Amino acid sequence: MNDLLGVVLAGGAGERLKPLTTVRAKPAVPFGGKYRIIDFVLNSMINSGIRNIKLLVQTLSQPLINHVSTMWPSAPVYNYFVQCIPAQKRMGEQWYKSTADAVYQNLNIFRDNPCFKRVAIFSGDHIFKMDASQFDSFHRAKGADFTISAMVIEKADASRFGIVEVDQHGRVIGFEEKPAHPKEIPGRPGYCLTSMGNYIANIPSLIEMVSEDAGVEKSSHDFGKDLIPFMLKKGLGVYAYDFSENYVPGEDHIYWRDVGTIKSYWEANMDLVSLEPELNLYNELWPVKTTPDFTPPAKLVMRQSLIDNAIISGGGIITQAEVSNSVLSQRVRVEKNATVRESVVFSGVTVCEGAKVRKAIIDKNVTIPPNTRIGYSAEEDEARGFRVVDGITVVPKNYVFPS
């Protein structure tokens, strides 16, 4: 693993997650009470033994840079580096056009570090756990130029992803990005093999391919849309790694979620609050670390509070209220006779006495006035200017209710 470099693509705008991404990059969106989305890819890389990681950032990147520099400071004496690299227009006057172009504009990373032979290029905006060393072992065993981490999903969901076709040896023979009619896996009707947006590449082959793609005027310079089909056309050895075979110590199943929409983001948070959560945050053999906070313990005040299937983070105070099937971040207060159900509540939010919140995402520093109802009427919520999608109401950061 000493010759494997980590690169995280963390520059996406996250248009489908607005208003959560109006003030921050998608990888910096809070998740699971105390984490940020970016924490999951970084923990996977670090737990896998990757010690030199570059994050390519661009849109609304300061909250992300602040978080990463606080939690993951570099330690050169131990040859340990986690560094954010903003877009710098190294190859002209353009910002990053897409994923492959982001890599192309930072080829100096590879040239300045000739000790690295391969690079793990991972998406910074998915929630997952992966032992990248097993992914890398597969790549090397196949003698591949480029390897895609792939998993089986239902055809109904497949049009949002890149769809992979492989032969009996796992070699990729076809790839189509977000097809209207995804090709099913032979012998498995109703299922498709999808790219997870995580790759391992031999650095010389990658440099050659992204450089050549950069000169193609009609290319959108995206890994899925352009570079992978281009590599297949060139006859490079492109393979698919079966993510279902990846074993994370202390886990009994795989986990990966693309949280690119409000619905998928809400569902991933709801994955955390069941009796046997699909995503385990408490596995000491594969810790998920984040920025330390110095909030006091959560506190339940007075009798008759009902807490059912909930995450309550530090500094939270629940006073004779109901919180069920919800994720509460730091310093959230739920006052007397208020209810919070099936919701994700960011830090610094106060749900005042008698207020009711249902199936909502409340961004930071919002005070919900007494007896206010959120998530009970789409018409009322939209009249306040809130986004309502798939039955989920999103209240933006710092929103002030009219008096």
C-alpha positions as CSV (number, residue, x, y, z in Angstrom):
1,M,0.0,0.0,0.0
2,N,3.0,2.3,0.3
3,D,2.9,2.9,-3.5
4,L,-0.9,3.6,-3.6
5,L,-1.9,7.3,-3.5
6,G,-5.4,8.3,-2.5
7,V,-7.3,11.0,-4.4
8,V,-10.8,12.1,-3.4
9,L,-13.1,13.9,-5.8
10,A,-14.7,16.4,-3.5
11,G,-15.6,19.4,-5.8
12,G,-19.2,18.6,-6.6
13,A,-21.9,21.3,-6.3
14,G,-24.6,18.8,-5.3
15,E,-27.4,20.6,-7.1
16,R,-30.0,17.9,-6.2
17,L,-29.3,18.4,-2.5
18,K,-30.1,22.1,-2.3
19,P,-30.7,24.0,-0.1
20,L,-28.3,21.9,2.0
21,T,-25.6,22.6,-0.6
22,T,-26.4,26.3,-1.0
23,V,-23.8,27.1,1.7
24,R,-21.4,24.2,1.5
25,A,-20.0,21.6,-0.8
26,K,-21.8,18.3,-0.9
27,P,-19.1,16.4,0.9
28,A,-19.3,18.9,3.7
29,V,-23.0,18.3,4.4
30,P,-23.5,17.1,8.0
31,F,-24.6,13.4,8.4
32,G,-25.5,11.1,11.2
33,G,-25.5,13.6,14.0
34,K,-21.8,14.5,14.2
35,Y,-20.2,13.6,11.0
36,R,-19.8,15.1,7.5
37,I,-20.3,13.0,4.4
38,I,-16.5,13.3,3.6
39,D,-15.6,11.5,6.8
40,F,-16.7,8.1,5.4
41,V,-14.3,8.0,2.4
42,L,-11.5,9.4,4.5
43,N,-12.0,6.8,7.2
44,S,-12.1,4.0,4.6
45,M,-8.9,5.2,3.1
46,I,-7.1,5.6,6.4
47,N,-8.4,2.4,7.9
48,S,-7.2,0.7,4.7
49,G,-3.6,1.9,5.2
50,I,-3.6,4.7,2.6
51,R,-1.4,7.5,4.2
52,N,-1.2,10.1,1.5
53,I,-4.5,11.5,0.4
54,K,-5.3,14.5,-1.8
55,L,-8.8,16.0,-1.8
56,L,-9.7,17.9,-5.0
57,V,-12.1,20.6,-3.9
58,Q,-13.8,23.4,-5.8
59,T,-17.4,24.6,-5.1
60,L,-18.1,26.3,-1.7
61,S,-15.1,24.5,-0.4
62,Q,-14.2,26.5,2.8
63,P,-16.4,24.5,5.2
64,L,-14.9,21.3,3.8
65,I,-11.4,22.7,4.0
66,N,-12.0,23.8,7.6
67,H,-13.3,20.4,8.6
68,V,-10.6,18.4,7.0
69,S,-7.7,20.6,8.2
70,T,-9.1,20.4,11.8
71,M,-9.7,16.6,11.8
72,W,-7.0,15.3,9.5
73,P,-3.9,17.4,9.9
74,S,-0.8,16.2,8.0
75,A,2.1,14.7,10.0
76,P,5.2,14.7,7.7
77,V,7.4,13.1,10.3
78,Y,5.2,10.0,9.9
79,N,4.8,10.4,6.2
80,Y,1.1,11.0,6.7
81,F,-0.7,13.6,4.6
82,V,-4.3,14.6,4.1
83,Q,-4.4,17.7,2.0
84,C,-7.1,19.8,0.3
85,I,-6.1,21.0,-3.2
86,P,-8.4,23.8,-4.5
87,A,-8.9,24.2,-8.2
88,Q,-6.0,26.3,-9.5
89,K,-6.5,26.6,-13.3
90,R,-3.2,24.9,-13.9
91,M,-4.2,23.9,-17.4
92,G,-5.8,27.1,-18.6
93,E,-8.6,29.4,-17.6
94,Q,-11.2,26.7,-16.9
95,W,-12.2,25.4,-13.4
96,Y,-12.8,21.7,-13.2
97,K,-15.1,20.7,-16.0
98,S,-15.8,17.3,-14.5
99,T,-14.2,14.3,-12.7
100,A,-11.6,13.3,-15.3
101,D,-10.7,17.0,-15.9
102,A,-10.2,17.5,-12.1
103,V,-7.6,14.7,-12.3
104,Y,-6.0,16.1,-15.5
105,Q,-5.7,19.6,-13.9
106,N,-3.7,18.0,-11.0
107,L,-1.3,15.7,-12.9
108,N,1.5,17.5,-11.0
109,I,0.4,15.4,-7.9
110,F,1.6,12.3,-9.7
111,R,4.7,13.8,-11.2
112,D,5.8,15.3,-7.9
113,N,5.4,12.0,-6.1
114,P,7.1,9.3,-8.4
115,C,7.1,6.8,-5.6
116,F,3.4,6.1,-6.2
117,K,2.6,3.5,-8.9
118,R,-1.2,3.4,-8.5
119,V,-3.9,5.8,-7.4
120,A,-7.3,5.1,-5.6
121,I,-9.7,7.7,-7.0
122,F,-12.8,7.7,-4.7
123,S,-15.9,9.9,-4.7
124,G,-16.1,12.2,-1.7
125,D,-19.9,12.3,-1.6
126,H,-21.0,8.7,-0.8
127,I,-21.7,7.0,2.5
128,F,-19.8,3.7,2.6
129,K,-17.2,1.5,4.2
130,M,-14.6,-0.3,2.1
131,D,-11.2,-1.9,2.8
132,A,-9.4,-0.4,-0.2
133,S,-6.4,-2.8,0.3
134,Q,-8.7,-5.7,-1.0
135,F,-9.7,-3.6,-3.9
136,D,-6.1,-2.9,-4.7
137,S,-5.1,-6.5,-4.4
138,F,-7.8,-7.4,-7.0
139,H,-6.5,-4.7,-9.3
140,R,-2.9,-6.0,-9.1
141,A,-3.9,-9.7,-9.4
142,K,-5.8,-8.9,-12.6
143,G,-2.9,-6.9,-14.1
144,A,-5.5,-4.2,-14.8
145,D,-4.9,-0.7,-16.0
146,F,-8.1,0.6,-14.5
147,T,-10.5,-1.1,-12.1
148,I,-14.0,0.0,-11.2
149,S,-15.6,-0.9,-7.9
150,A,-19.1,-2.2,-8.7
151,M,-22.2,-3.6,-7.0
152,V,-25.5,-5.1,-8.0
153,I,-28.6,-2.9,-7.7
154,E,-32.2,-3.2,-8.8
155,K,-32.9,-2.1,-12.3
156,A,-35.5,0.4,-11.1
157,D,-32.7,2.5,-9.5
158,A,-30.0,1.9,-12.1
159,S,-30.6,4.8,-14.5
160,R,-28.9,7.1,-11.9
161,F,-25.6,5.3,-12.2
162,G,-23.0,4.1,-14.7
163,I,-23.9,0.5,-15.8
164,V,-21.1,-2.0,-16.2
165,E,-21.0,-5.1,-18.4
166,V,-18.4,-7.7,-17.7
167,D,-17.2,-11.1,-19.1
168,Q,-16.8,-14.2,-17.0
169,H,-13.4,-13.1,-15.8
170,G,-14.6,-9.7,-14.5
171,R,-13.2,-7.7,-17.4
172,V,-15.3,-4.8,-18.5
173,I,-16.7,-5.2,-22.0
174,G,-19.2,-2.4,-21.9
175,F,-20.1,0.8,-19.9
176,E,-22.9,3.3,-20.2
177,E,-23.4,6.3,-17.9
178,K,-27.0,6.8,-16.6
179,P,-28.7,4.9,-19.4
180,A,-32.5,5.3,-20.0
181,H,-32.7,1.6,-20.4
182,P,-30.0,-0.1,-18.2
183,K,-28.8,-3.5,-19.4
184,E,-29.6,-6.3,-16.9
185,I,-27.0,-8.8,-15.7
186,P,-27.3,-11.9,-17.8
187,G,-29.2,-14.6,-15.9
188,R,-30.4,-12.0,-13.3
189,P,-33.4,-10.3,-14.7
190,G,-34.3,-7.1,-12.8
191,Y,-30.8,-6.4,-11.6
192,C,-27.8,-4.4,-13.0
193,L,-24.2,-4.0,-12.2
194,T,-23.4,-0.4,-11.3
195,S,-20.2,1.6,-10.9
196,M,-19.8,3.1,-7.4
197,G,-17.6,5.9,-8.6
198,N,-14.5,4.5,-6.9
199,Y,-11.6,3.5,-9.1
200,I,-8.0,2.2,-8.9
201,A,-5.7,3.1,-11.8
202,N,-2.1,2.5,-12.8
203,I,-0.7,6.0,-12.8
204,P,1.1,5.9,-16.2
205,S,-2.0,4.7,-18.0
206,L,-4.2,7.2,-16.2
207,I,-1.9,10.1,-17.1
208,E,-2.0,9.0,-20.8
209,M,-5.7,8.6,-20.9
210,V,-6.8,11.9,-19.2
211,S,-4.2,13.8,-21.2
212,E,-5.6,12.4,-24.4
213,D,-9.2,13.0,-23.3
214,A,-8.4,16.6,-22.5
215,G,-7.7,17.2,-26.2
216,V,-11.0,15.8,-27.3
217,E,-13.2,18.9,-27.9
218,K,-16.5,17.0,-27.8
219,S,-15.7,15.2,-24.5
220,S,-17.3,16.3,-21.2
221,H,-14.2,15.0,-19.5
222,D,-16.1,12.8,-17.1
223,F,-14.9,9.3,-15.9
224,G,-18.3,7.7,-16.5
225,K,-19.5,9.5,-19.7
226,D,-16.2,9.7,-21.5
227,L,-13.0,8.3,-20.0
228,I,-14.1,4.7,-19.2
229,P,-15.7,4.2,-22.7
230,F,-12.5,5.8,-24.1
231,M,-10.3,3.3,-22.3
232,L,-12.4,0.4,-23.5
233,K,-12.1,1.6,-27.1
234,K,-8.4,1.8,-26.7
235,G,-8.2,-1.8,-25.5
236,L,-6.9,-1.1,-22.0
237,G,-7.4,-3.7,-19.3
238,V,-10.5,-2.4,-17.4
239,Y,-11.9,-4.7,-14.7
240,A,-14.8,-4.6,-12.3
241,Y,-14.3,-5.4,-8.6
242,D,-17.2,-7.0,-6.9
243,F,-17.9,-4.8,-3.8
244,S,-20.0,-7.6,-2.3
245,E,-16.7,-9.5,-1.7
246,N,-15.2,-6.7,0.3
247,Y,-14.8,-7.6,4.0
248,V,-14.6,-4.9,6.6
249,P,-13.5,-6.1,10.0
250,G,-16.4,-6.3,12.5
251,E,-19.0,-5.9,9.7
252,D,-21.4,-8.7,8.5
253,H,-22.6,-7.0,5.4
254,I,-21.5,-4.3,2.9
255,Y,-22.8,-0.7,3.0
256,W,-22.8,1.9,0.2
257,R,-25.3,4.7,-0.4
258,D,-25.3,7.5,-3.0
259,V,-26.7,10.4,-1.1
260,G,-27.1,12.7,-4.1
261,T,-30.8,13.4,-3.6
262,I,-32.8,14.7,-0.7
263,K,-34.7,11.3,-0.5
264,S,-31.5,9.2,-0.6
265,Y,-29.8,11.5,2.0
266,W,-32.8,11.2,4.3
267,E,-33.0,7.5,3.9
268,A,-29.3,7.0,4.7
269,N,-29.8,8.9,8.0
270,M,-32.8,6.8,8.7
271,D,-30.6,3.7,8.2
272,L,-28.9,4.7,11.4
273,V,-31.8,4.7,13.8
274,S,-33.2,1.2,13.5
275,L,-32.7,-1.5,16.2
276,E,-30.1,-3.2,14.0
277,P,-28.8,-0.3,11.8
278,E,-27.6,-1.0,8.3
279,L,-24.7,1.4,8.9
280,N,-22.8,0.6,12.1
281,L,-21.1,3.7,13.6
282,Y,-20.1,1.7,16.7
283,N,-17.7,-0.8,15.2
284,E,-14.4,-0.4,17.1
285,L,-12.6,-2.6,14.6
286,W,-13.3,0.0,11.8
287,P,-13.8,3.3,13.5
288,V,-15.5,6.2,11.8
289,K,-13.8,9.3,13.2
290,T,-14.6,13.0,12.8
291,T,-13.8,16.4,14.3
292,P,-13.9,16.2,18.1
293,D,-16.5,18.4,19.7
294,F,-16.5,19.7,23.2
295,T,-20.2,19.7,23.9
296,P,-21.6,18.4,27.2
297,P,-23.5,15.1,27.3
298,A,-27.0,15.0,26.0
299,K,-29.7,15.5,28.7
300,L,-33.3,14.3,29.1
301,V,-35.2,16.6,31.4
302,M,-38.5,15.8,33.3
303,R,-40.5,12.7,33.1
304,Q,-42.8,11.6,30.2
305,S,-40.2,12.2,27.5
306,L,-40.6,9.6,24.7
307,I,-37.3,8.7,22.9
308,D,-37.6,5.9,20.4
309,N,-35.0,4.9,17.8
310,A,-33.1,8.2,17.9
311,I,-29.6,9.5,17.8
312,I,-29.1,12.4,20.1
313,S,-25.7,14.1,19.9
314,G,-23.7,16.1,22.5
315,G,-25.3,19.1,24.1
316,G,-28.8,18.1,23.2
317,I,-31.6,18.8,25.7
318,I,-34.9,17.0,25.4
319,T,-37.6,18.4,27.8
320,Q,-40.8,16.3,28.2
321,A,-41.0,15.9,24.5
322,E,-41.1,13.1,21.8
323,V,-38.2,12.2,19.5
324,S,-38.7,9.2,17.4
325,N,-36.9,7.7,14.3
326,S,-34.7,10.9,14.1
327,V,-31.1,12.0,14.0
328,L,-30.3,15.1,16.2
329,S,-26.9,16.8,15.8
330,Q,-25.1,18.7,18.5
331,R,-26.8,21.3,20.7
332,V,-30.4,20.6,19.5
333,R,-33.1,21.5,22.0
334,V,-36.6,20.0,21.9
335,E,-38.9,21.8,24.4
336,K,-42.0,20.7,26.3
337,N,-44.7,18.9,24.3
338,A,-42.8,19.3,21.1
339,T,-42.4,16.3,18.7
340,V,-39.7,15.4,16.2
341,R,-40.5,12.3,14.1
342,E,-38.6,10.8,11.1
343,S,-36.4,13.9,10.8
344,V,-32.8,14.9,10.5
345,V,-32.0,18.0,12.7
346,F,-28.7,19.8,12.3
347,S,-26.7,21.5,15.1
348,G,-28.0,24.6,16.9
349,V,-31.7,24.0,16.2
350,T,-34.4,24.7,18.8
351,V,-37.8,23.1,18.5
352,C,-39.9,25.3,20.8
353,E,-42.8,24.2,23.0
354,G,-45.6,22.5,21.2
355,A,-43.9,22.6,17.8
356,K,-44.2,19.5,15.6
357,V,-41.7,18.3,13.0
358,R,-42.3,15.3,10.8
359,K,-40.2,13.9,7.9
360,A,-38.1,17.0,7.6
361,I,-34.5,18.0,7.4
362,I,-33.7,21.2,9.5
363,D,-30.4,22.8,8.7
364,K,-28.3,24.6,11.2
365,N,-29.2,27.5,13.6
366,V,-33.0,27.5,13.1
367,T,-35.5,28.2,15.9
368,I,-38.9,26.6,15.2
369,P,-41.5,28.8,17.0
370,P,-44.0,27.4,19.5
371,N,-46.8,25.3,18.0
372,T,-45.4,25.5,14.5
373,R,-45.9,22.5,12.3
374,I,-43.3,21.4,9.8
375,G,-43.8,18.4,7.4
376,Y,-47.6,18.2,7.9
377,S,-48.7,20.3,4.9
378,A,-46.6,20.6,1.7
379,E,-48.6,23.6,0.8
380,E,-47.9,25.4,4.0
381,D,-44.2,24.5,3.9
382,E,-43.8,25.6,0.3
383,A,-45.6,28.9,1.1
384,R,-42.8,29.6,3.6
385,G,-40.2,29.0,0.8
386,F,-39.2,25.5,1.9
387,R,-38.3,22.9,-0.6
388,V,-40.5,19.8,-0.4
389,V,-39.4,16.7,-2.4
390,D,-40.7,13.1,-2.1
391,G,-42.6,14.2,1.0
392,I,-39.6,15.5,2.8
393,T,-39.5,19.2,3.9
394,V,-36.1,20.9,4.0
395,V,-35.6,24.1,6.1
396,P,-32.5,26.0,5.1
397,K,-29.7,27.1,7.3
398,N,-30.3,30.2,9.5
399,Y,-33.9,30.5,8.4
400,V,-35.9,33.0,10.5
401,F,-39.6,32.4,10.8
402,P,-41.7,35.6,10.5
403,S,-42.9,36.9,13.8
